[in-house]
Amino acid sequence: MSLLFKNAKQLVVEIDEFINTVEEGVLVFKQGVLNYLDNEKELFADKITNIDRLEAAADRLQRKIDDEFYRHSLLPQNINDIESMLDRMDELIDIAKDNLYQFEIELPFFPDSIREDYIRLTNNSVEAALCVIPAVRTFFNEPVQVRNMLSKVYFYEKETDKISRSIKRKLFHDMPELDLAHKIHLRYFALHIESISDKAEKLADVLSLMALKLNI
């Protein structure tokens, strides 16, 4: 990060903290979903508390970073792109929080026969996000390496799509014991979980464009 912000040490600290907070939020989402699927109610409730705290912290840090950009007129030629990238990162933790709350509010019931499918879906969707976050870090230090780091993001996003389609097909083709309302409910939770990888893909697209603009 020092390459882009040589004379803005506080901004470097705040961006690092922001990235760390988003990454932790994504991990909390993953563990929260797994806790829910394992019926670990107390652990799940703890993840709700944690993701609330982390999302609020990410919002505060993003506002500080925006203030630092404008106060010191840093990177005026790149500021819109960088802010767009940070906005996409913030969307990751926002959607993670919103989706975890959907479990807490709607209390979906997952039959044992499909539980492992949702675990695979969660792991792959979150992995897409965990692959794009190091690319964000690298952008500030070695931007020439960024585009080489994005292939795993797209791989896991595609895997997530495949698993999600498989779940939906299984729900509507192979589980006659479930009524239609239950099938639709579980379909929406597949969509909630895969939205993490969708946000990661959009962030990867932004990073790729930024790299191209820098003639990387």
C-alpha positions in Angstrom: 0.0 0.0 0.0 3.0 2.2 0.5 3.5 2.6 -3.2 0.3 4.6 -3.6 0.2 6.4 -0.3 3.8 7.2 0.6 2.9 10.3 2.6 -0.4 9.2 4.2 0.4 6.8 6.9 -2.9 7.2 8.7 -4.8 6.4 5.5 -2.7 3.3 5.0 -3.6 2.1 8.5 -7.3 2.8 8.0 -7.5 1.0 4.6 -5.7 -2.0 6.1 -8.1 -2.0 9.0 -11.1 -1.7 6.6 -9.9 -4.6 4.5 -9.3 -6.7 7.7 -12.8 -5.9 9.0 -14.5 -6.9 5.7 -12.5 -10.1 5.6 -13.5 -10.9 9.2 -17.1 -10.2 8.4 -17.1 -12.7 5.5 -15.6 -15.3 7.8 -18.2 -14.6 10.5 -20.9 -15.0 7.9 -19.5 -18.4 6.8 -19.2 -19.7 10.4 -22.7 -18.3 11.2 -24.3 -20.2 8.4 -22.5 -23.4 9.4 -23.5 -22.9 13.0 -27.2 -22.5 11.9 -27.0 -25.7 9.8 -25.5 -27.5 12.8 -28.3 -26.2 15.0 -25.7 -24.4 17.2 -28.0 -21.7 18.4 -25.8 -19.9 20.9 -22.9 -19.9 18.5 -25.1 -18.6 15.7 -26.4 -15.8 18.0 -22.8 -14.8 18.7 -22.1 -14.5 15.0 -25.1 -12.2 14.6 -23.6 -9.9 17.3 -20.2 -10.1 15.7 -21.3 -9.2 12.2 -23.3 -6.3 13.5 -20.2 -4.9 15.2 -18.0 -5.5 12.2 -20.4 -4.0 9.6 -20.7 -0.8 11.8 -16.9 -0.7 12.1 -16.5 -1.0 8.3 -18.9 1.8 7.7 -17.0 4.1 10.1 -13.7 3.3 8.5 -15.0 3.9 5.0 -16.2 7.3 6.0 -12.8 8.1 7.6 -11.1 7.0 4.4 -13.3 9.1 2.2 -12.5 12.1 4.5 -8.8 11.5 4.2 -9.0 11.3 0.4 -10.7 14.7 0.1 -8.9 16.4 3.0 -5.5 15.7 1.5 -6.5 15.7 -2.2 -4.9 12.3 -2.6 -4.8 10.5 -6.0 -7.3 12.8 -7.7 -6.9 10.9 -11.0 -7.7 7.6 -9.3 -10.0 8.5 -6.5 -13.3 7.6 -8.2 -12.0 4.1 -9.1 -10.6 3.5 -5.6 -13.8 4.6 -3.9 -15.8 2.4 -6.2 -13.5 -0.5 -5.2 -14.0 0.2 -1.5 -17.7 0.5 -2.0 -17.7 -2.9 -3.6 -15.8 -4.2 -0.6 -18.3 -2.6 1.8 -21.1 -4.4 -0.1 -19.5 -7.7 0.8 -19.9 -7.2 4.5 -23.3 -5.5 4.0 -24.7 -8.5 2.2 -23.1 -10.9 4.6 -24.8 -9.1 7.5 -28.2 -8.9 5.7 -28.1 -12.6 4.7 -27.1 -13.8 8.1 -30.1 -11.9 9.5 -32.3 -13.7 7.0 -31.5 -16.9 8.8 -32.2 -15.4 12.2 -35.5 -13.8 11.1 -37.0 -16.5 8.8 -35.7 -19.7 10.6 -35.4 -21.9 7.5 -35.6 -25.6 8.0 -33.0 -27.6 6.1 -33.7 -31.4 5.7 -30.7 -33.6 6.4 -30.8 -34.8 2.8 -29.8 -31.4 1.5 -27.8 -29.9 4.4 -24.4 -30.9 2.9 -25.3 -29.2 -0.3 -25.8 -25.9 1.5 -22.5 -26.4 3.3 -20.7 -26.8 0.0 -22.5 -23.8 -1.4 -21.5 -21.7 1.6 -17.8 -22.8 1.5 -17.5 -22.0 -2.3 -19.3 -18.7 -2.1 -17.2 -17.5 0.7 -14.0 -18.7 -0.9 -14.7 -16.4 -3.9 -14.7 -13.5 -1.4 -11.6 -14.7 0.4 -9.8 -14.9 -2.9 -10.7 -11.4 -4.0 -9.7 -9.7 -0.7 -5.9 -10.5 -1.1 -6.1 -9.0 -4.6 -7.4 -5.7 -3.1 -4.4 -5.7 -0.7 -2.1 -6.4 -3.6 -3.5 -3.5 -5.6 -2.0 -1.0 -3.2 1.4 -2.7 -3.0 2.1 -4.5 -6.3 -0.7 -3.6 -8.7 1.1 -5.5 -11.5 0.2 -8.7 -9.8 -3.6 -8.1 -9.4 -5.0 -9.5 -12.6 -3.1 -12.8 -12.1 -4.9 -13.2 -8.7 -8.4 -13.0 -10.0 -8.8 -16.3 -11.7 -9.6 -18.1 -8.4 -12.4 -15.6 -7.7 -14.1 -16.4 -11.0 -13.5 -20.1 -10.5 -15.2 -20.2 -7.2 -18.0 -18.0 -8.4 -18.8 -20.4 -11.2 -18.6 -23.4 -8.8 -21.0 -21.6 -6.5 -23.4 -21.1 -9.4 -23.2 -24.8 -10.3 -23.9 -25.9 -6.7 -26.8 -23.5 -6.4 -28.4 -24.8 -9.6 -27.9 -28.3 -8.4 -29.7 -27.5 -5.1 -32.6 -25.8 -6.9 -33.0 -28.8 -9.2 -32.8 -31.2 -6.3 -35.4 -29.2 -4.4 -37.9 -29.1 -7.2 -37.2 -32.4 -8.9 -36.1 -34.9 -6.2 -37.8 -33.9 -3.0 -41.6 -34.6 -3.3 -41.9 -34.7 0.5 -41.5 -30.9 0.7 -44.4 -28.7 -0.1 -44.0 -25.9 -2.7 -43.7 -23.1 -0.1 -40.8 -25.0 1.6 -39.0 -25.5 -1.7 -39.3 -21.8 -2.6 -38.1 -20.8 0.9 -35.0 -23.0 0.6 -34.4 -21.7 -2.9 -34.2 -18.2 -1.6 -31.6 -19.2 0.9 -29.5 -20.7 -1.9 -29.7 -17.3 -3.6 -28.8 -15.5 -0.3 -25.7 -17.6 0.1 -24.5 -17.4 -3.5 -24.9 -13.6 -3.4 -21.6 -13.4 -1.6 -19.7 -14.9 -4.6 -21.7 -12.6 -6.9 -20.4 -9.5 -4.9 -16.9 -10.9 -5.0 -17.1 -11.3 -8.8 -18.2 -7.7 -9.2 -15.3 -6.5 -7.0 -13.0 -8.6 -9.1 -14.3 -6.9 -12.3 -13.7 -3.5 -10.8 -10.1 -4.5 -9.8 -9.5 -5.8 -13.3 -10.6 -2.6 -14.9 -8.5 -0.6 -12.6 -5.5 -2.6 -13.5 -6.2 -2.1 -17.2 -6.4 1.7 -16.6 -3.0 1.6 -15.0 -1.7 -0.2 -18.2 -0.9 -3.3 -16.3 
